[in-house]
């Protein structure tokens, strides 16, 4: 029943002003896929400018199509880490859990992220969160 959408950069700036100085992990996601927010690099940049010691983190399925420039823009903005929620480590299990045959997309996005990390001093860190392959 909730309204779907992305927080505007302007509203995000207000949130950061209210939070003040912060040096912990700033999770830049809510419900859904945070990488679909085309303003995410701007938000990461804002956090890094206002809170240089904060770590910026997102959780993602990497199950939607992304191009290398988008991942590069996140790395250049200073995204600290992407935690990948991976439910299924082969095409059959992935399809069973997600209801779609997009395992190849997950693998391609991980490959792209690997290339981006090589160009950006191993940033962002990528951690694939394990899940049971038995569904």
C-alpha positions, 0 to 999 in steps of 0.5 A: 500500500505504500507509495513507490518511488525514489527519494529526491536528491533535495529530500536526501540533502535535508535528511543528511543535514538533520543527521549531522556528522556521521562516521558509520555505515550509511545504508542507501537503500530501502525497499526494492532495488537501490541501483534503479535509483539513477541519482544514487551516484549523486547521493553517494557523492553527497554523503562522502562530501558531508561525512567523509568517514562514513561508509556507503553501502547498498544491498542489491540482487544485481538482477536488472540490467546495468551498464558499466558506466553506471557502476563506474559512476558509483565507484567514482562517487565513492560507494564503499560496498555492494552486498549482493543478495543472491538466491540461487547459484545456478540457473535452475535454482535462481529461476525457482526462487525469483520466478524469472530466468535472469541468472545470466544477468547476475553473472554479467553484472558481477563481471562488470563490477569486477572490471570496474573494481580493477579500474577504481582501486578495488572499490566498491567492495562486492560481497555475495551474501550466501543463501541456501541452494536448497529451495 
